[in-house]
Amino acid sequence: MSRENPFAKLDLSSLSERTSPKPGYGMTGAAKTVVRSIEDLAENTKKLMEGEVVVELDPRLLDVSFVADRLSDEGEEYQELKQAIKESGQTTPILVRPSSSDSQRFMVVFGHRRLKVAKELGIPVKAVVKKLDDITSAIAQGQENSARSNLSFIERAYFAQNMLASGMTKDVVRSSLAIDEAMLSKMLGVVDVVPAAVITVLGASKKIGRDKWLSLRQLLLVPALLKVATDYVATLEFLELDADKRFGDLHDYVRRYKVKSAAKKPKSTATEKEWASSDDSLNFVMNAKSKKVAIELSNVEAKPFSDWLSINMDRLYNEYKGSKQEKNGD
């Protein structure tokens, strides 16, 4: 006998009304434990809609979510959705919440593309209206997108960044996207380094996964390469490329520039020496030129040892001077 999922019948709206957390604050106690323990994202979003009355709303009365999650809606998937709704009607309602600023309006929790189709076709949009707070809305929005797997890596990263910017905690972001701390760190690392202007031009990049974005991020950590990338994406040559070819073209362009620059760079006359303590608690690297020496200390003893060096520098220098005198026979 299969074990029943204890969270399958979770009602996030009632959870929201009981806990009433303020936007920007993490859930605590039982509420936090329940949300972080949800096992089936698709089931959760389905349960949010079950048993609710479906109404038809004027699309002009609906506002988009306060947390943006998409970079583009004009791809092949969107066109297929639009054609399906045009031929067969909207079979799945969207989820909306009453507006906090206007009693006549609503805010979309999820279903933005279906709303856009309804606007373009000039038809009412089918929706379920539910009272939800900001945190519960964001979690439901992220889980719906995760369950449907229709957001690309960079869109998920963009969504995570926007959630944090709106005052959500990292706990809420991880719950919403069903990711761990390591993945969230990678996502934020990409959107923190790759400029918004570059991301906007590259768009959703549906076929580009985590590893390729991390590779681009690594390249753009070099200031000169960051400028090269930013300048290149603004050129007419780049903008005329098909959207699905832009990422690969940019990545190859920056990488070729890096290789070319390295080939032109004159070889350094510096000599490098390395040393490590027998217990591996201190690493020493020295790059020496004729009148300039750079020393780098690393590992757990780096800071304590550097402090000790500072305190004993006079004594060590005097020992060095004494050793020179002994060698000279003075």
C-alpha positions in Angstrom: 0.0 0.0 0.0 1.4 3.4 -1.0 1.9 5.9 1.8 -0.5 8.9 1.6 1.2 12.2 1.0 0.3 14.2 4.2 0.7 17.5 2.2 -1.5 16.6 -0.8 -4.6 18.3 0.7 -2.7 21.4 1.9 -4.8 24.5 1.4 -2.3 27.4 1.0 -4.9 30.0 1.2 -6.1 28.9 4.7 -2.4 28.7 5.7 -2.0 32.2 4.5 -5.0 33.5 6.5 -3.9 31.7 9.7 -0.3 32.8 9.7 -0.6 36.2 8.0 3.1 36.7 7.6 4.3 40.1 6.6 6.0 40.4 3.2 9.7 40.2 3.6 9.6 37.9 6.7 10.2 34.2 6.6 7.5 31.7 7.8 8.3 30.2 11.2 7.2 27.2 13.2 4.7 24.8 11.8 3.8 26.9 8.8 7.4 27.1 7.6 7.9 23.3 8.2 4.8 22.5 6.1 5.7 24.7 3.2 9.2 23.4 3.0 8.1 19.8 3.2 5.8 19.9 0.2 6.6 16.9 -2.0 4.4 17.3 -5.1 4.4 20.8 -6.7 1.9 19.9 -9.4 -0.5 18.4 -6.8 -0.2 21.6 -4.7 -1.2 23.9 -7.4 -4.0 21.6 -8.4 -5.4 21.5 -4.9 -5.4 25.3 -4.8 -7.9 25.2 -7.6 -10.0 22.2 -6.6 -13.6 22.9 -5.4 -13.3 26.6 -6.4 -15.8 28.4 -8.6 -14.5 29.3 -12.0 -15.6 32.8 -13.1 -15.1 34.8 -16.3 -13.3 38.1 -15.9 -12.6 41.0 -18.2 -8.8 40.8 -18.9 -8.6 44.5 -18.6 -9.3 44.2 -14.9 -6.3 42.0 -14.2 -2.8 43.1 -13.2 0.3 41.0 -13.5 2.0 39.5 -10.5 4.2 41.7 -8.3 7.0 39.3 -9.1 8.0 39.0 -12.7 9.1 35.5 -13.9 9.3 35.6 -17.7 11.7 37.4 -20.1 9.7 36.7 -23.2 6.2 35.3 -24.1 6.6 35.3 -27.9 8.1 31.9 -28.4 6.8 28.8 -30.1 5.1 27.5 -26.9 3.1 30.7 -26.6 2.0 30.6 -30.2 0.8 26.9 -29.7 -1.1 27.9 -26.6 -2.7 30.8 -28.4 -3.8 28.6 -31.3 -5.2 25.9 -28.9 -7.3 28.5 -27.0 -8.5 30.0 -30.2 -9.7 26.6 -31.5 -10.9 24.9 -28.3 -11.3 27.7 -25.7 -9.5 28.0 -22.4 -9.6 24.7 -20.6 -7.6 25.5 -17.5 -8.5 28.6 -15.4 -5.8 30.9 -14.1 -5.5 31.8 -10.4 -6.0 35.4 -9.3 -6.2 37.3 -6.0 -8.2 40.4 -5.1 -6.2 43.6 -5.6 -5.0 45.2 -2.4 -5.4 48.7 -3.8 -8.6 48.5 -5.9 -11.6 46.4 -5.0 -12.6 46.2 -8.7 -9.4 44.7 -9.9 -7.4 41.5 -9.4 -3.7 40.4 -9.5 -2.6 37.3 -11.4 -0.9 34.6 -9.3 -0.3 32.3 -12.2 -1.6 32.0 -15.7 0.0 35.2 -17.3 0.3 33.6 -20.7 -3.4 32.5 -20.7 -4.3 36.1 -19.7 -2.2 37.5 -22.5 -3.9 35.2 -25.0 -7.4 36.3 -23.8 -6.4 39.9 -24.2 -5.1 39.3 -27.8 -8.2 37.3 -28.7 -10.6 39.8 -27.1 -12.3 37.1 -24.9 -13.0 36.9 -21.1 -10.4 34.9 -19.1 -11.5 32.0 -17.0 -10.2 32.3 -13.4 -10.4 31.2 -9.8 -10.4 34.0 -7.3 -8.7 33.3 -4.0 -7.5 35.5 -1.1 -3.8 35.0 -0.8 -1.0 37.1 0.8 2.3 38.0 -1.0 4.3 35.1 0.3 1.7 32.4 -0.5 1.1 34.0 -3.9 4.8 33.9 -4.7 5.1 30.3 -3.6 2.1 29.2 -5.6 3.4 31.1 -8.7 6.8 29.5 -8.4 5.5 26.0 -7.8 3.1 26.2 -10.7 5.9 27.2 -13.0 8.2 24.4 -11.6 5.4 21.8 -12.0 4.8 22.8 -15.6 8.6 23.0 -16.3 8.1 25.9 -18.7 10.5 28.4 -17.3 14.1 28.3 -18.5 17.1 28.5 -16.1 17.6 32.2 -16.6 13.9 32.9 -16.1 13.9 31.0 -12.8 17.0 32.9 -11.7 15.3 36.1 -12.8 12.2 35.1 -10.8 14.4 34.3 -7.7 16.1 37.7 -7.9 12.8 39.5 -8.2 11.3 37.7 -5.3 14.3 38.7 -3.1 14.0 42.3 -4.4 10.4 42.4 -3.4 11.3 41.5 0.2 10.9 37.7 0.2 13.4 35.6 2.2 15.6 33.0 0.7 13.5 30.3 2.5 10.5 31.4 0.6 12.4 31.5 -2.7 13.7 28.0 -2.3 10.3 26.7 -1.4 8.7 28.4 -4.4 11.2 27.0 -6.9 11.9 23.7 -5.1 15.6 24.2 -5.1 18.4 24.0 -2.5 20.7 26.6 -1.2 23.5 25.6 -3.7 21.2 26.0 -6.7 19.8 29.3 -5.5 23.4 30.5 -5.1 24.3 29.5 -8.6 21.1 31.3 -10.0 21.8 34.5 -8.1 25.5 34.3 -9.1 24.5 34.4 -12.8 22.1 37.3 -12.6 24.4 39.3 -10.3 27.3 39.1 -12.8 25.6 39.0 -16.2 24.3 42.5 -16.9 20.5 43.0 -17.2 21.1 44.5 -20.7 22.7 41.3 -21.8 20.1 39.0 -20.2 17.3 41.1 -21.8 18.8 40.7 -25.3 19.4 37.0 -24.9 15.8 36.5 -23.7 14.5 33.3 -22.2 17.1 31.1 -23.9 14.9 28.1 -23.5 17.5 25.6 -24.7 20.3 27.0 -22.5 20.8 25.3 -19.2 22.6 26.0 -15.9 26.1 24.9 -17.0 26.3 27.2 -20.1 25.0 30.2 -18.0 27.7 29.5 -15.4 30.3 29.3 -18.1 29.2 32.7 -19.4 29.3 34.1 -15.9 32.8 32.9 -15.4 33.9 34.6 -18.5 32.2 37.9 -17.6 33.9 38.0 -14.2 36.8 39.6 -16.1 36.0 43.3 -16.5 37.5 43.5 -20.0 35.4 40.6 -21.2 32.3 42.1 -19.5 32.7 45.2 -21.6 33.3 43.2 -24.8 30.0 41.3 -24.2 28.0 44.4 -23.4 29.2 46.2 -26.4 28.7 43.2 -28.7 25.1 42.5 -27.8 24.2 46.1 -28.7 25.5 45.7 -32.3 23.1 45.4 -35.3 25.0 42.2 -36.3 24.1 40.6 -33.0 20.5 41.8 -32.8 19.8 40.4 -36.3 20.5 36.9 -35.1 17.7 34.5 -34.4 16.8 34.5 -30.7 17.8 30.8 -30.2 21.3 31.5 -31.7 22.2 34.5 -29.6 23.5 32.8 -26.5 25.9 30.5 -28.4 27.1 33.3 -30.6 27.8 35.6 -27.6 29.5 32.8 -25.6 31.8 31.9 -28.5 32.6 35.5 -29.3 33.7 36.3 -25.8 35.7 33.1 -25.5 37.5 33.8 -28.8 38.3 37.3 -27.6 39.7 35.9 -24.4 42.0 33.4 -26.3 43.1 36.1 -28.7 44.0 38.5 -25.9 45.9 35.8 -24.0 48.0 35.1 -27.2 48.9 38.7 -27.5 49.8 39.2 -23.9 53.6 39.3 -23.4 55.0 36.7 -21.1 55.7 37.8 -17.6 59.3 38.0 -16.4 58.1 37.2 -12.9 59.1 34.0 -11.2 56.6 32.1 -9.0 57.5 30.1 -5.9 55.1 28.0 -3.9 55.2 26.5 -0.4 52.8 24.6 1.9 53.1 23.8 5.5 53.4 20.1 6.5 50.0 20.1 8.1 48.4 21.8 5.0 47.0 24.7 7.0 49.0 27.4 5.3 49.8 27.9 1.6 52.4 30.4 0.3 52.7 31.8 -3.2 55.3 34.4 -4.2 55.5 36.2 -7.6 58.8 38.0 -7.8 60.1 40.7 -10.2 63.3 42.6 -10.0 62.0 45.2 -7.6 58.5 44.0 -6.7 57.4 40.9 -4.9 53.8 39.8 -4.4 53.1 37.3 -1.6 49.8 35.5 -1.1 48.9 33.5 1.9 45.9 31.2 1.9 44.1 28.5 4.0 43.1 28.5 7.6 46.3 29.8 9.1 46.7 32.7 6.6 45.2 35.4 8.8 46.9 34.3 12.1 50.2 33.9 10.4 50.0 37.3 8.6 49.3 38.9 12.0 52.3 37.1 13.5 54.5 38.3 10.6 53.4 41.9 11.2 54.3 41.7 14.9 57.7 40.1 14.3 58.7 41.9 11.1 61.5 44.0 12.8 63.1 40.9 14.3 62.9 38.9 11.1 64.3 41.8 9.0 67.2 42.2 11.4 67.9 38.4 11.2 67.9 38.8 7.4 70.4 41.7 7.6 72.6 39.7 9.9 72.6 36.7 7.6 73.8 38.9 4.7 76.7 40.2 6.9 77.7 36.7 7.8 77.8 35.7 4.1 79.9 38.7 3.3 82.4 37.7 6.0 81.8 40.9 8.1 
